[in-house]
Amino acid sequence: MRFLQERGVINKTALPEIESKKADTNVSLGTIAINRGLLTAGQVEYIHDTQEKTGKKFGQAALHLRLLTRTQIRNLLAEQKRANLDIGELLVLTGHLTPEQLERERRAFARRKV
């Protein structure tokens, strides 16, 4: 996001809208697991309670509690990644960039010197 700000493609006033939209569109692992019939709502709540107590991520807590296997967690993470929009897609969705601008900026980002 900073790269796009430095290039003058987006401004700081757009950030709250984009961050809000990202929060609204993200799908949690727990929701995906419930939808797939891998966990119940009660089990997801139990995992969340464990997360709060231990500081573990959802998948780590579910594995620790033996509610999900490593393979199930990997599959859930892959599905979550497909379901959630990346920042570029959100910029297009919110009208801050056109699809063409997004591709141009992705190419420029890839060419930058680090």
Residue pairs with C-beta under 8 A, 6 or more apart in sequence:
1 10
1 15
1 18
1 87
3 105
3 109
3 112
4 10
4 91
4 105
5 11
5 12
7 105
7 108
9 96
9 97
9 101
9 105
10 18
10 91
10 96
10 97
14 94
14 96
17 94
18 87
18 90
18 91
18 94
18 96
21 90
21 93
21 94
22 85
22 87
22 90
25 84
25 85
25 90
26 84
27 80
27 83
27 84
28 58
28 80
29 58
29 59
29 73
29 76
29 77
29 80
30 39
30 44
30 47
30 48
30 58
31 44
32 76
32 79
32 80
32 83
33 39
33 44
33 62
33 68
33 72
33 76
34 40
34 41
34 44
36 76
36 79
38 68
38 72
38 76
39 47
39 62
39 67
39 68
43 67
46 65
46 67
47 58
47 61
47 62
47 65
47 67
48 58
50 56
50 61
50 64
50 65
51 57
51 58
51 61
54 61
54 64
56 64
59 68
59 73
59 76
59 77
62 68
62 73
63 69
63 70
63 73
68 76
85 93
88 97
88 102
88 105
88 106
89 102
91 97
91 102
92 98
92 99
92 102
97 105
